[in-house]
Amino acid sequence: MSFGRMSIAIICDSIVFVGIGTFIVLFMHEYRGVPENLANASLFIFYIMGAFGTAVGGHLAKRWQRTAILRWSYLLSIPLLAGMFLIPGPINWIFIVIVALTLYVPFSLQVTLGQDYLPQHMSTASGVTLGLAVTVGGIATPLIGALADMVGLEYALLPLIALPAVAYIALRGLKDPKIFTVTTGPQTKGL
């Protein structure tokens, strides 16, 4: 049950970050009027900050429960995505940086949570969490592109704002699993 709910969150996250990664250059150039070379830099910034966000997620997990970090990350990304897609001007660069951070914080935490939720099948859990994170977004991206051809890219990207809300709802009430160690018994991280 917990693994399934987390899988829903991973699917939503995957669609958002692969969708942004696919269309951010075109969005910045066509709808924000950024010259092509700077629009290309937006993709670089998105992925560099995403790598940093993954590291931040690991650091935060030393102090707080992973499930709480996931929920906060998804909750924060909703208004940030709205700002990125709806507010024009130079502030858009700040939104790209912060959106990348919030979308990538969950990445490694979801993998380790998956392993902890399915301790008897850690390899399967890793494969499913990473597989979902990479493939579902790739499957959904052509649909976003088809919608963009019909209504325009700026409108086709707007549904992405709702997906972190779905992820947040799927994770509500979810707790980090108890981890059993040989010497001390069950342990959980405090909030």
C-alpha positions as CSV (number, residue, x, y, z in Angstrom):
1,M,0.0,0.0,0.0
2,S,2.7,2.5,1.0
3,F,4.8,1.5,-2.0
4,G,1.9,2.0,-4.3
5,R,1.1,5.5,-2.9
6,M,4.7,6.4,-3.3
7,S,4.6,5.1,-6.9
8,I,1.8,7.5,-7.7
9,A,4.0,10.4,-6.4
10,I,6.9,9.2,-8.5
11,I,4.7,9.1,-11.6
12,C,3.5,12.6,-11.1
13,D,7.1,13.9,-10.4
14,S,8.4,12.1,-13.5
15,I,5.8,13.7,-15.8
16,V,6.6,17.2,-14.4
17,F,10.4,17.1,-14.5
18,V,10.7,15.3,-17.9
19,G,8.0,17.6,-19.3
20,I,9.9,20.7,-18.2
21,G,13.2,19.3,-19.3
22,T,11.8,18.6,-22.7
23,F,10.1,21.9,-23.3
24,I,11.9,24.5,-21.2
25,V,14.1,25.7,-24.0
26,L,11.2,26.2,-26.4
27,F,9.1,27.7,-23.7
28,M,11.8,30.3,-22.7
29,H,12.5,31.2,-26.3
30,E,9.0,31.3,-27.8
31,Y,6.9,32.5,-24.8
32,R,9.4,34.4,-22.7
33,G,11.3,36.0,-25.6
34,V,14.7,34.8,-24.4
35,P,17.4,34.6,-27.1
36,E,18.0,31.0,-28.2
37,N,21.5,30.7,-26.6
38,L,20.1,31.9,-23.2
39,A,17.0,29.6,-23.7
40,N,19.5,26.7,-24.1
41,A,21.1,27.8,-20.8
42,S,17.8,27.4,-19.0
43,L,18.0,23.6,-19.6
44,F,21.5,23.5,-18.3
45,I,20.4,25.5,-15.2
46,F,17.4,23.2,-14.7
47,Y,19.5,20.0,-14.7
48,I,22.5,21.4,-12.7
49,M,20.1,22.7,-10.0
50,G,18.3,19.3,-10.2
51,A,21.6,17.5,-9.3
52,F,22.1,19.9,-6.4
53,G,18.5,19.3,-5.3
54,T,19.2,15.6,-5.1
55,A,22.1,16.2,-2.8
56,V,20.0,18.6,-0.7
57,G,17.4,15.9,-0.4
58,G,19.9,13.4,1.0
59,H,21.2,16.0,3.5
60,L,17.7,16.9,4.7
61,A,17.0,13.2,5.2
62,K,19.6,13.1,7.9
63,R,17.4,15.4,10.0
64,W,13.7,14.8,9.0
65,Q,11.6,11.9,7.9
66,R,11.9,11.3,4.2
67,T,8.1,11.2,3.7
68,A,7.8,14.7,5.3
69,I,10.5,16.0,3.0
70,L,8.7,14.5,0.0
71,R,5.4,16.1,1.0
72,W,6.9,19.5,1.6
73,S,8.8,19.4,-1.7
74,Y,5.7,18.6,-3.6
75,L,3.7,21.2,-1.8
76,L,6.3,23.9,-2.4
77,S,6.6,23.1,-6.1
78,I,2.9,23.9,-6.8
79,P,3.2,27.7,-6.5
80,L,6.7,27.7,-7.9
81,L,5.6,25.9,-11.0
82,A,2.7,28.3,-11.3
83,G,5.1,31.2,-11.1
84,M,7.4,29.7,-13.7
85,F,4.7,29.2,-16.2
86,L,2.6,32.3,-15.5
87,I,4.9,35.1,-14.5
88,P,7.0,36.6,-17.3
89,G,10.2,38.5,-17.0
90,P,13.7,37.9,-15.4
91,I,12.2,36.4,-12.3
92,N,11.5,33.3,-14.4
93,W,15.2,32.4,-14.0
94,I,14.7,32.3,-10.3
95,F,11.7,30.1,-10.6
96,I,13.7,27.7,-12.9
97,V,16.3,27.3,-10.2
98,I,13.9,26.8,-7.3
99,V,11.6,24.5,-9.3
100,A,14.5,22.3,-10.2
101,L,15.6,22.1,-6.5
102,T,12.1,21.2,-5.3
103,L,11.4,18.7,-8.0
104,Y,14.7,16.8,-7.5
105,V,14.8,16.8,-3.7
106,P,12.6,13.7,-3.7
107,F,14.5,11.7,-6.3
108,S,17.0,9.7,-4.1
109,L,14.6,9.7,-1.1
110,Q,12.0,7.9,-3.2
111,V,14.5,5.2,-4.1
112,T,15.6,4.5,-0.5
113,L,12.0,4.6,0.7
114,G,11.0,2.1,-1.9
115,Q,13.7,-0.2,-0.7
116,D,12.6,0.2,2.9
117,Y,8.9,-0.4,2.0
118,L,9.8,-3.6,0.2
119,P,12.8,-4.9,2.2
120,Q,12.4,-8.4,0.9
121,H,12.5,-7.1,-2.7
122,M,15.0,-4.2,-2.6
123,S,16.2,-4.8,-6.2
124,T,12.7,-4.8,-7.5
125,A,11.9,-1.7,-5.5
126,S,14.9,0.1,-6.9
127,G,14.1,-0.9,-10.4
128,V,10.5,0.2,-10.1
129,T,11.2,3.6,-8.5
130,L,14.0,4.5,-10.9
131,G,12.1,3.0,-13.8
132,L,9.0,5.0,-13.1
133,A,11.0,8.1,-12.5
134,V,12.6,7.9,-15.9
135,T,10.0,6.2,-18.2
136,V,6.6,7.6,-17.3
137,G,7.7,11.2,-18.0
138,G,9.1,10.0,-21.4
139,I,5.7,8.4,-22.2
140,A,3.7,11.4,-21.2
141,T,5.9,14.0,-23.0
142,P,4.5,13.2,-26.5
143,L,1.0,13.8,-25.1
144,I,2.1,17.2,-23.8
145,G,3.6,17.9,-27.2
146,A,0.4,16.9,-29.0
147,L,-1.6,19.1,-26.7
148,A,0.9,22.0,-27.3
149,D,0.3,21.6,-31.0
150,M,-3.4,22.1,-30.4
151,V,-3.5,24.8,-27.8
152,G,0.0,26.2,-27.6
153,L,2.9,25.2,-25.3
154,E,2.2,27.7,-22.6
155,Y,-1.3,26.2,-22.1
156,A,-0.2,22.6,-22.5
157,L,2.3,23.0,-19.6
158,L,-0.3,24.4,-17.2
159,P,-1.6,20.9,-16.2
160,L,1.8,20.1,-14.8
161,I,1.1,22.5,-11.9
162,A,-1.6,20.1,-10.6
163,L,0.6,17.0,-10.6
164,P,2.6,17.8,-7.4
165,A,-0.7,18.3,-5.7
166,V,-1.7,14.8,-6.7
167,A,1.7,13.5,-5.4
168,Y,1.2,15.4,-2.1
169,I,-2.3,13.9,-1.6
170,A,-1.0,10.4,-2.4
171,L,1.7,10.8,0.3
172,R,-0.5,12.3,3.0
173,G,-0.3,10.3,6.2
174,L,2.5,8.1,4.8
175,K,5.3,7.5,7.4
176,D,8.8,6.4,7.1
177,P,8.9,2.6,7.6
178,K,10.6,1.3,10.8
179,I,14.1,0.1,10.0
180,F,15.3,-3.0,11.8
181,T,18.9,-3.2,12.8
182,V,20.7,-6.3,14.2
183,T,21.8,-4.7,17.5
184,T,19.2,-2.1,18.4
185,G,15.8,-3.2,17.0
186,P,13.3,-0.9,15.3
187,Q,14.3,2.7,14.6
188,T,12.7,5.7,13.0
189,K,13.9,9.1,12.3
190,G,12.3,11.9,14.3
191,L,10.6,14.9,12.7
